[in-house]
Structures are given as structure tokens and as C-alpha cells.
Amino acid sequence: MYKFRGDYVIDFDLEIKKARPINIKEIELSQYRIDGNIKKSIILYNTAIGEIRKRNFDLAINDLKKALSYNKGFNEAIKLMGLCYVNMNEYKKAEKTFKELNKYSIHDELADEYMESLSAKKSIPDSITVTETAETMFNNKKKQSSVGKRSKGNLVISLLIVMIVIAGVSTNYFYPQTIQVGVTKVKTSVQSIQEKFQANNKIEDSNKEVDKNLDQDKVLLEEKTISNVEPETTKKNLEDTKLEADNYKNNTVSMLNDAEKVLSDGNYEKAASILIDMKSRTFDDETKIKFNNLLESLKPNPLWAIYSDGNKLYKQNNYSKALPKLIIVSEIDPNLDIMPWITFQIAMCYKETSDKANAIIYFNKVKDKYPKSQYVSNARMMMSEIGN
């Protein structure tokens, strides 16, 4: 941080340099099973860091947005996206992003510091940081001083030569021998002056070398500072990812408990809907066993009860209400003997509710998955009718 108008302003350039990729293997080795979507979000986060190092902030932001589409609570990705907007001088977007970060208790204090520093940064003309402004002024002064000293030295030498020659010639115009002695003295004086300025130039070069070494030391010190921060950042990233994995597991357990409760209350359709929504989730051994047990408990009687309601509504031409019940049955147990008929019913429900795209998909399923069933010819006829 740098002192500015009595407060401390975060160096956003240093903040973005401190971002380090998350080691997925290290998390897996710590016995935390990572969900597929979380793993994708981490990969995209790491890709974004690579783009940032190339100064491709637009590409980095795209990667971070994709990462957040897989994992909305990925606060490290939100933080990094805000820093990208700052580097692109898009302060309104940065401010909006940091406000989003403020929702997470882990980063609420940091978000406040970012917002305060962003306000200070916006007050600096041309979006130049305090450090850049100071360094630019200092470097320009060094250059001007160096060029000025050399030019000044050359000018002084030239003037002295002219003055000495004029003085010698005007004083001894009628005395050639005296002129010769004067010229010799001029040469000696000029040589002496040149030697002094050469010595001064050597001192100036020596000072430049010292400045160069100081700049190198500054770079090394900054790199050392960043490397010292890295283990702490990596540890924090691991802790955040562990927290997200724990939250994901807790959410999975909560959904299973809800399904179990409504199932015990006899609300089979609601229980089945919850379990269908959970099919794409990644389970550990414990939750996988519970999920499978609940799924099996829907077979056969509860499932037949759901189908009976759906089939009754279908025969009554109440296709919009029959459709969700028939889909639940096909999702819970796709190996039922009557699945060719259920698939055809679903297709007809879509057709009669004017969803032609899904109707064609399910009519094709009848054709492709159950080519020997008695419903294939009807499916072809319906598709021909939709096409017309």
C-alpha cells in the first residue's frame, strides 16, 4: 500500500500480481472430492491468471465469467475480475464487482478496502497510480539532469576556448611569438578543462550504474515480497475451495433430507423431482448410498402411482398436466417394459401443447431406441404431420 492524502491506498498492480493458480491435485490429495463444476471453475480461473500475465484482461474476464457460471460462490474469481476491471480503467464495473465480493464474509473487509482505494485511484489524473507518477517524475529528472550536465559541460568548454583565443589574439596581435605562447597556453587550458569534464562524466556514469543497481534491487525486493505472499495466498485459496466443497456437500445432504421427508409424507412426485434434479451432482460414498436408496424406494409402487395419474390425465386429453408426471417416470426408471409407450405419450403431449421441437425429439426416440415397437409407424406419421 502507498500513502495518499493521509490514507493508505492499495496498489492494484501488486494485488493482481499476487494472484496464483489453484492446485487442484493438492486439494484432491487433502481428501476433498471436488465436484465437476467446481473443478471446471478452478481450471477457468487458472486460465484467466495466464491471460492476465499476458495482459489480456478481456480474455481473462471472459474466463472468469465462465468460471462463475459453474460456481457462483467462487469469491476468488469475483475478486480477480474486479482487479481486471481496475487495470482496464473500467472503474464502474470494478466497483460493481467489489460490491458483489462484499456479500461474502470472508472478503467483506478486503472489499471495503478495495472500494476506498478505488475512489482514491479515480481522483488521480489520467488513471496513473501514485507509484507510477512518482517514478516517472524521478526518472525524467534524472534524464534531464544527465543530458543537461553533459550539454552544459560541452557549452562551457566551447565558450572558454573562444574567450581564451579572442583574448590572446586581441592582446598580442602584433607579436607572433607571444601569440604562439598564448595558443600553447590555450591548448593546455582546454586540455585541463576537458580532463575535468571527463572526470565529471565518469562520476555521472558511476552514479548511473549505482541507480541501475538500485532499480535491480527494487525489482528483486518486489519479487521476493510476492514470493513470500504466494504460500499465504495458496493456503487461503485452498481454504476457500475447501469451504466451497463443504458448502456443496452440505447442500447435497440438505436436498437428500428434503427428499426423504416428502417421500415419508407420501408426496412421491415431489421426492422424485428432487432426486431427478440431483442426478448431475457429484456424490461421496455416504451421500451416493443415500441417494440410491431413496431412488429405489420409489420403485415400484410410488412410481406406478405417479404413472397412473399421468396416464389418466393423458386419456382425458389434459396433456399439459400429464407431461411432467410421465417425464418423472421415464427419468426414475428408464428400463420399464412400457417405456416405448411412455416415450410416445411424452411426444404426443409435446405435440398437443405446440412444442414441436421436443415432440420430434421424443418421436425420434421411439424410432431409434425401440425400433421393433408397435409405436414406430405412429411416430413417423406424427413427425410427417408436424413437418406439414
C-alpha positions in Angstrom: 0.0 0.0 0.0 1.0 3.6 -0.6 0.3 6.7 1.5 -2.1 9.1 -0.3 -3.8 12.2 1.2 -3.4 10.8 4.7 -4.9 7.4 3.9 -3.4 4.1 2.6 -4.3 3.2 -1.0 -4.0 -0.4 -2.2 -1.5 -1.0 -5.1 -3.9 -2.7 -7.5 -1.0 -3.7 -9.8 0.6 -5.6 -7.0 -2.7 -7.2 -5.9 -3.2 -8.7 -9.4 0.4 -9.9 -9.5 -0.2 -11.8 -6.2 -3.0 -13.9 -7.8 -1.7 -17.5 -8.1 -3.3 -20.6 -9.8 -5.1 -23.1 -7.5 -3.6 -26.5 -7.3 -6.5 -29.0 -7.9 -4.3 -32.0 -7.3 -3.3 -30.7 -3.9 -6.9 -30.2 -2.9 -7.8 -33.8 -4.0 -4.8 -35.1 -2.1 -6.2 -33.5 1.0 -9.1 -36.0 0.7 -11.7 -33.5 -0.5 -13.6 -34.7 -3.5 -14.1 -31.9 -5.9 -17.4 -31.5 -7.8 -17.2 -31.5 -11.6 -18.5 -27.9 -11.9 -16.2 -26.6 -9.2 -13.2 -28.3 -10.9 -14.2 -26.6 -14.2 -14.4 -23.2 -12.5 -10.9 -23.7 -11.0 -9.5 -24.6 -14.4 -11.0 -21.5 -15.9 -9.7 -19.4 -13.0 -6.2 -20.7 -13.6 -6.6 -20.0 -17.4 -7.6 -16.4 -16.5 -4.4 -15.9 -14.5 -2.4 -17.0 -17.6 -4.2 -14.4 -19.7 -3.6 -11.7 -17.0 0.2 -12.4 -17.2 0.0 -11.7 -20.9 -2.0 -8.5 -20.2 -5.1 -10.0 -22.0 -7.6 -8.7 -19.5 -10.6 -9.0 -21.8 -9.9 -12.8 -22.3 -9.3 -13.2 -18.5 -12.7 -11.6 -17.7 -14.4 -13.9 -20.2 -12.7 -16.9 -18.5 -13.7 -15.7 -15.0 -17.4 -15.1 -16.1 -17.5 -18.7 -17.3 -15.9 -19.9 -14.0 -18.7 -18.1 -12.1 -21.3 -19.7 -14.3 -20.2 -23.1 -13.0 -19.6 -21.9 -9.4 -21.5 -18.7 -8.4 -19.9 -18.5 -5.0 -16.3 -18.5 -6.3 -15.2 -15.4 -4.5 -11.6 -15.5 -5.6 -12.8 -15.3 -9.2 -15.0 -12.3 -8.3 -12.1 -10.6 -6.7 -9.8 -11.2 -9.7 -12.4 -10.0 -12.1 -12.7 -6.7 -10.2 -8.9 -6.3 -10.3 -9.0 -6.9 -14.1 -11.6 -4.1 -14.5 -9.4 -1.7 -12.4 -6.4 -2.5 -14.7 -8.6 -1.8 -17.7 -9.7 1.6 -16.1 -13.3 0.4 -16.1 -13.9 1.7 -12.6 -17.7 1.4 -12.6 -17.6 -2.3 -13.4 -14.8 -2.8 -10.9 -16.9 -1.0 -8.2 -19.9 -3.2 -9.0 -17.8 -6.3 -8.8 -16.3 -5.4 -5.5 -19.8 -4.8 -4.1 -20.6 -8.3 -5.2 -17.5 -9.5 -3.3 -18.7 -7.7 -0.2 -21.5 -10.3 0.1 -19.0 -12.9 1.3 -18.0 -12.6 4.9 -14.5 -14.0 4.1 -13.8 -10.9 1.9 -16.1 -8.1 3.3 -13.2 -6.2 4.9 -11.0 -6.5 1.8 -13.9 -5.4 -0.4 -14.3 -2.3 1.7 -10.5 -1.5 1.3 -10.8 -2.1 -2.5 -13.7 0.4 -2.7 -11.9 3.1 -0.7 -8.7 2.6 -2.7 -10.7 2.7 -6.0 -12.2 6.1 -5.0 -8.7 7.4 -4.4 -7.4 6.0 -7.6 -10.2 7.6 -9.6 -9.1 11.0 -8.2 -5.6 10.7 -9.8 -5.5 12.3 -13.2 -5.2 10.0 -16.3 -5.7 7.0 -14.0 -2.0 7.0 -13.1 -1.1 5.3 -9.8 0.9 7.2 -7.1 3.9 4.9 -7.7 3.9 5.5 -11.4 3.6 9.2 -11.1 6.5 9.4 -8.6 8.7 7.1 -10.6 8.0 9.0 -13.9 8.9 12.3 -12.3 12.0 10.9 -10.7 13.2 9.2 -14.0 12.5 12.4 -16.0 14.5 14.5 -13.6 17.4 12.0 -13.8 17.4 12.1 -17.6 17.1 15.9 -17.8 19.9 16.3 -15.2 22.2 13.9 -17.1 21.6 15.5 -20.5 21.8 19.0 -19.1 25.1 18.4 -17.3 26.7 17.0 -20.5 25.4 19.7 -22.7 26.3 22.3 -20.2 29.8 20.9 -20.0 30.3 21.0 -23.8 29.0 24.5 -24.0 31.3 25.8 -21.3 34.3 24.2 -23.0 33.4 25.8 -26.3 32.9 29.3 -24.7 36.2 29.1 -22.8 38.1 28.1 -25.9 36.6 31.1 -27.8 37.2 33.5 -25.0 40.8 32.5 -24.5 41.6 32.6 -28.2 39.9 36.0 -28.6 41.8 37.4 -25.6 45.1 36.0 -26.8 44.7 37.3 -30.3 43.5 40.8 -29.3 46.3 41.3 -26.8 49.1 40.0 -29.0 48.0 40.9 -32.5 51.4 42.4 -33.5 53.6 39.9 -31.6 53.7 36.4 -33.3 55.9 34.9 -30.7 53.6 35.9 -27.9 50.6 34.6 -30.0 52.4 31.2 -30.2 52.9 31.1 -26.4 49.2 32.1 -26.0 48.0 29.3 -28.3 50.1 26.8 -26.3 48.5 28.1 -23.1 45.1 27.9 -24.6 45.7 24.2 -25.6 46.9 23.4 -22.1 43.9 25.2 -20.5 41.4 23.5 -22.9 43.1 20.1 -22.2 42.8 20.7 -18.4 39.2 21.7 -18.7 38.4 18.6 -20.9 40.1 16.3 -18.4 37.9 17.8 -15.6 34.7 17.3 -17.5 35.7 13.8 -18.5 36.2 13.1 -14.8 32.8 14.6 -14.1 31.3 12.4 -16.8 32.9 9.3 -15.3 31.3 10.2 -11.9 28.0 10.7 -13.7 28.3 7.3 -15.3 29.2 5.8 -12.0 26.1 7.3 -10.4 24.0 5.9 -13.3 25.4 2.4 -12.5 24.5 2.9 -8.9 21.0 3.9 -9.9 20.7 0.9 -12.1 21.8 -1.4 -9.3 19.3 0.2 -7.0 16.5 -0.4 -9.6 17.5 -4.0 -9.9 17.5 -4.4 -6.1 14.0 -2.8 -6.1 12.8 -5.4 -8.6 14.3 -8.3 -6.6 12.8 -7.0 -3.4 9.3 -6.8 -5.1 9.7 -10.4 -6.5 10.8 -11.6 -3.0 7.7 -9.8 -1.5 5.4 -11.5 -4.0 7.1 -14.9 -3.4 6.6 -14.5 0.3 2.9 -13.7 -0.2 2.5 -16.8 -2.5 2.4 -19.5 0.2 -0.1 -17.5 2.2 -2.3 -16.9 -0.9 -2.2 -20.5 -1.9 -3.2 -21.6 1.6 -6.1 -19.1 1.5 -7.2 -20.4 -1.9 -7.2 -23.9 -0.6 -9.2 -22.9 2.5 -11.7 -21.1 0.3 -12.0 -24.1 -2.0 -12.4 -26.4 0.9 -15.2 -24.2 2.3 -16.9 -24.2 -1.1 -16.6 -28.0 -1.3 -18.0 -28.3 2.3 -20.9 -26.0 1.4 -21.6 -28.1 -1.7 -21.7 -31.3 0.3 -24.0 -29.7 3.0 -26.4 -28.6 0.2 -26.4 -32.1 -1.2 -27.2 -33.6 2.2 -29.9 -31.0 2.7 -31.6 -31.9 -0.6 -31.5 -35.6 0.3 -33.1 -34.9 3.7 -35.8 -33.0 1.9 -36.5 -35.8 -0.5 -36.6 -38.3 2.4 -39.1 -36.2 4.3 -41.6 -35.6 1.4 -41.3 -39.3 0.5 -42.2 -40.4 4.0 -45.2 -37.9 3.8 -46.4 -39.7 0.7 -45.5 -36.9 -1.7 -43.9 -39.2 -4.2 -43.9 -36.8 -7.1 -42.1 -34.0 -5.1 -39.5 -36.6 -3.9 -38.9 -37.8 -7.4 -38.5 -34.3 -8.7 -35.8 -33.5 -6.1 -33.9 -36.7 -6.9 -34.0 -36.0 -10.7 -32.6 -32.6 -10.1 -29.7 -34.2 -8.1 -28.7 -36.7 -10.9 -25.9 -34.4 -12.2 -24.4 -33.9 -8.8 -21.1 -35.5 -7.6 -21.6 -37.6 -4.5 -19.2 -39.0 -1.9 -19.7 -42.6 -0.8 -22.1 -41.7 2.0 -24.4 -39.4 0.0 -24.3 -41.8 -3.0 -25.6 -44.6 -0.9 -28.4 -42.5 0.5 -29.3 -41.2 -3.0 -29.5 -44.7 -4.5 -31.6 -45.9 -1.5 -34.2 -43.1 -1.9 -34.3 -43.7 -5.7 -35.0 -47.4 -5.2 -37.7 -46.6 -2.6 -39.7 -45.0 -5.3 -39.9 -48.4 -7.1 -42.3 -49.9 -7.9 -45.5 -48.8 -6.1 -44.8 -45.0 -5.8 -43.7 -44.8 -9.4 -46.8 -46.6 -10.6 -48.9 -44.2 -8.7 -47.3 -41.3 -10.5 -47.7 -43.0 -13.8 -51.3 -43.9 -13.1 -52.1 -40.2 -12.5 -50.2 -39.2 -15.7 -51.9 -41.8 -17.9 -55.3 -40.8 -16.6 -54.7 -37.2 -17.5 -53.4 -38.2 -20.9 -56.5 -40.1 -21.7 -58.5 -37.1 -20.6 -56.5 -35.0 -23.2 -55.1 -32.9 -20.3 -51.6 -33.1 -21.9 -50.0 -30.2 -20.0 -50.7 -31.8 -16.6 -49.9 -35.3 -17.8 -46.5 -34.4 -19.3 -44.5 -33.7 -16.0 -45.7 -36.9 -14.4 -44.8 -39.0 -17.5 -41.3 -37.4 -17.7 -40.7 -38.2 -14.0 -41.5 -41.9 -14.6 -39.1 -42.0 -17.6 -36.3 -40.4 -15.6 -36.7 -42.5 -12.5 -36.8 -45.9 -14.2 -36.0 -45.8 -18.0 -36.0 -49.6 -18.1 -39.7 -50.2 -17.6 -41.3 -52.6 -20.0 -43.8 -50.0 -21.1 -41.2 -47.3 -21.8 -41.8 -47.3 -25.6 -45.5 -46.4 -24.9 -44.5 -43.8 -22.2 -42.0 -42.2 -24.7 -44.7 -42.0 -27.3 -47.1 -40.4 -24.8 -44.5 -37.8 -23.9 -44.0 -37.0 -27.6 -47.8 -36.6 -28.1 -48.0 -34.3 -25.0 -45.4 -32.0 -26.5 -47.1 -32.1 -29.9 -50.5 -31.2 -28.4 -49.0 -28.4 -26.3 -47.4 -27.0 -29.5 -43.8 -27.8 -28.5 -42.9 -29.2 -31.9 -39.1 -29.3 -31.3 -39.4 -31.6 -28.2 -42.2 -33.6 -29.9 -39.8 -34.5 -32.7 -37.0 -35.4 -30.3 -39.3 -37.9 -28.5 -40.8 -39.3 -31.7 -37.3 -40.0 -32.9 -36.5 -41.7 -29.5 -39.4 -44.1 -30.2 -37.9 -44.8 -33.6 -34.3 -45.1 -32.6 -34.5 -46.7 -29.1 -37.5 -49.0 -29.7 -37.4 -49.8 -33.5 -39.4 -53.0 -33.0 -42.2 -51.5 -31.0 -45.7 -51.0 -32.4 -45.5 -47.2 -31.9 -42.8 -46.6 -34.6 -45.2 -46.2 -37.5 -47.4 -43.8 -35.5 -44.3 -41.8 -34.5 -43.3 -41.5 -38.2 -46.8 -40.4 -39.1 -46.9 -37.8 -36.3 -43.5 -36.4 -37.4 -44.8 -36.2 -41.0 -47.8 -34.3 -39.7 -45.6 -31.8 -37.8 -43.5 -31.3 -40.8 -46.5 -30.4 -42.9 
